[in-house]
Amino acid sequence: MYRSVIRGAGSYLPEKIVTNDDLSAFLDTSDAWIQQRTGIHSRRIAEDDEYTSHLGIAAAREALENGGISAGEIDLIVVATSTPDNTFPATAVHVQGALGIKQGMAFDVQAVCSGFVYALTVADQFLRTGQSKKALVIGAETFSRILDWTDRTTCVLFGDGAGAVVLEGQASNGNPQERGVISNRLRSDGIHWDKLYVDGGPSTTKTVGHLRMRGRDVFRHAVELASEVIDGVMEDGGITIDDVDWFVPHQANKRIIDATAKKLGLADEKIIVTVQGHANTSAASIPLALAEGVNDGRIKKGDLVLLEALGGGFTWGASLIRW
Ligand code: UT7
């Protein structure tokens, strides 16, 4: 068997910064409300001609460079996104084409805010069996395109961005002390679909639609469901919460992050938090936070890193990685 070792991480954020005060200029909201309820101070918003694939390509290039891997070595690209450039083809093939990759396969995974954990798990399956050798896993989103900018209950919460990791399948004897993805748990329950969804699509309205969310209902489930998969990956990996060096959760709301960490008994210093400057970038939020933690020197080789996300569907999942 092989294990999927993370070789590099990268990210890209659009240049345009939109603060809470900018939003309160046209919306009945305030910096105080948004900061107090979510921890968000500002978010990045892509320009009209800046597409999800562009963000993903920039993040992928940085991840490849940081990992010392050339694009030509990649034989699998999985892009997690709910805001693809086109209904089809997959955003992943745009990335593949732009990077000049002529081999292997590229496809998208759609699990909304859990998308990165889903995509990582899918790539891990290909690498573990040796079917692929080197993979790019990207979370890239332009949620600004599907927001109803007159709905203060949703539009203040989201932002645009992309993050990526490069993984390599390396021979392993399954020891959790060895580098690589140790365990993943994915879950979904479609009964919750209408708590967080987009009210359009090719087959229903023939439009893109807008994001709709019953925020309080999502909040109510987030901590409990996240804890279930976190316990699962720790059990599978034979480790305890005290072994975890870094908790890198989906960045939807600082209050959800804090409540989850408290339930787990994790110290604040072990949590990577980026929601204040990124807002919720859906599938991009975890790889953006990972890239920040790695590039500023907090996450180091050999550290035990715990990822967790919950999103529309509901979908949820967790991954445990020896960095
Ligand atoms: O990434 C996928 C997962 N998504 C999430 O994790 C989001 C989960 N949910 C949340 O983060 C929170 O539920 C929210 C941040 C969306 C909302 O926070 P809350 O503490 O649950 O507030 P609420 O929905 O109970 O609303 C409280 C009040 C309401 O007014 P009334 O009915 O009490 O008079 C809202 O109308 O706040 C009002 N409100 C706002 N006020 C100012 C809602 N949005 C805003 C706003 N500015 N932007």
Residues whose N, C-alpha, C, O or C-beta is under 5 A from the ligand:
A	BS01	UT7	D28 T29 S30 W33 R37 T38 C113 R152 T153 V156 G215 R216 V218 F219 A252 N253 N280 L310 G311
